Amino acid sequence: MIYVICEPCVGVKDKSCMEVCPVDCIYEGEDQCYINPDECIGCSACAAVCPVEAIFDEDQVPEQWKDYIEKNRRFFEQ
């Protein structure tokens, strides 16, 4: 189970998610934070603390934000 950070994080980057991640798999990008899919253990700690509710299980990303799944993957291909 992989988690994805979606549009509500853009421009916010609260970083609460980074503080609670037990494996440090969340990285700060220019416009938002990103979860490394190869490092995420699916614990959901990040989703529970996100103040803007931007973090979703990959299978539960709302339809309007599905493109963030690919955006997240591309961030780690760079």
Protein Blocks (a to p, Z undefined) as FASTA:
>chain_A
ZZdddfklgonlnolmmmmmmnlpaccdfkbccddfklpgolommmmmmmnlpaccfklg
cfklmmmmmmmmmmmmZZ
